[in-house]
């Protein structure tokens, strides 16, 4: 993905952020459905409340895709992408402070490199 993320701006500029998000998420749906068909997964055991969570997660993914595409339409991909891909940082810190999880040295090192990368990209792109 790192080699092709800069190409993402082309369909966003041609189709717009929402239609591009639709195409990408529809492709994800098709590939996920193909995977389910090939592996013969059984979804009959999922409860109704689990389907609600799946729907909420899916809507969050679609919203994230639309906002990412809106970001790269209005700004440089080299600025928006590192900020977007810093989401593991947010998840790690959320787990530490909300769920009182202990982070390993490797996780702290990863957090450091994520923050350093976002700062360097922001600073060097000016």
Secondary structure, DSSP 8 states (H G I E B T S, - for coil): -TTTGGGHHHHHHHH-HHHHHHHHHHHHHHHHHHHHHHHT---TT--HHHHHHHHHHHHHHHHHHHHHHHHHHHS-HHHHHHHHTTHHHHHHHHHHHHS-----HHHHHHHHHHHHHHHHHHHHT-
